[in-house]
């Protein structure tokens, strides 16, 4: 089981796995149909690369107001999926939520996590 409050994966008692992801609820900040919303609809998507970010919304709003902030209550949309051991989907849901992130995943921490797990897997062989 993943460490509570830090990871987005939990082993359930019946052997299934629950995976969930939280993203900032942009509708709590941007009104549908507003100038900002219409501009974002024209750009359609944000692109985040390790070396640069090209946001859908104005940069200041995207980088400051539209982020889940560690240690603060945040409006979010939560997507969760329960998987059977073979990887097939048992349940799924999308819900509005209010969360208080305890850990923020960055490119650097994700890369470190992936490399440490790969090294552990190699040692296991």
N, C-alpha and C positions, 0 to 999 in steps of 0.2 A: 504494500500500500504506500502511496506517495505521502510525503510529509504534509499534514493538514495545514492548509493556509498558504502553502508555497507552490504547490504543483496543481495542475488542472486534471489530474488523473487519480481515480480512487478505485481500489479493488472492492467489490461488493461481497457480502457474505455468501451469496449463491454462486460465486465464481465469475460473474460478469464484471465488466470494467465500465466505469462511468468516466467519460471525457467531457470537459466543458471549457468554454472560452467566453470571456467577457470582452465586449467592445464598448467604447463610449457611445452613449445614446445622443446622437447629434440633434435629434428633434427637440431635446431639452434646451438647446442653444440656438438653433436656426429654425425660424418659422417657415413652414412649407409655403412656397410661392414668393418668398422674399427675394430681394436682389441677390443676396448671398446664395440662396438656394438655386436660383435660376442660373447664376454663374457656375455653380458646382455641377449642375446638370449638363451644361455645355462641355465641361472638362471630363465628365463621367467617372474618372478614377484617379486615385493617388498612386504614385509610384514611389516605393521606398527601397532604396539600395543602401548597402553598407557605407557608401561614400557620399550619397546625396538623397534628398527627398523632394519630390515634386508633388505638392499637395493639391487636392481637388478644391479645397477652400483657401481663402487668403492665408498666407503663411503664418502671420501672428496668431490668428484664430486657430489654425490647425495645430500649431506647435505649443500653444499655451492653453487655450480654452477647451479644446476637444480631446484632451488626453485623460486617461484614468491616472489619477495621482496617488502615489504610494502614501498610505496613512490617512487619506481623506475619504469622506463619503462621496461617492460618484454615481450619477445616473448611468446605467449601462443596459445593454441588451445582452442577455446570456443565452448562448446556444449550448445545449447539452445532448449527448448521445450515450446510450447504454449499449455496449457491444457484448455479444456472445463470445465465447472463447475462440470460435472460428473466424471472428471479425465481422460477422453479419450484424446488422442493426436490430436491436430488440426494442428500443424506444428512442424517441428524439423529441426535443421541444425547443421553442424559442420564446423567451419571456423577458419582459421589462424587469429590471432589478435595481436595487441600490446596494452597492458593494463598497468595501473599504479594502483596497488592495494592500497586501502585506509584502508583496514581492513583484517587482517589475522586470519582465524579461526584456533584455536588450540583445542586439546582435552579438555583442561580446560575450554575454553570459550564456546565450544559446549555443554559440560556437564552443565555449569552454565545456558546457554540459555534454554536447554531442561528442566532443573529442574524449572526454573522460570516460563516457560510457563505451566508446569504441575501444579504448585502451583496456577497460575491464573485460570486454567481450574477448579481445585477443588473448588476454591472460588466462581466461577461462578455458581456451582451447588448448 
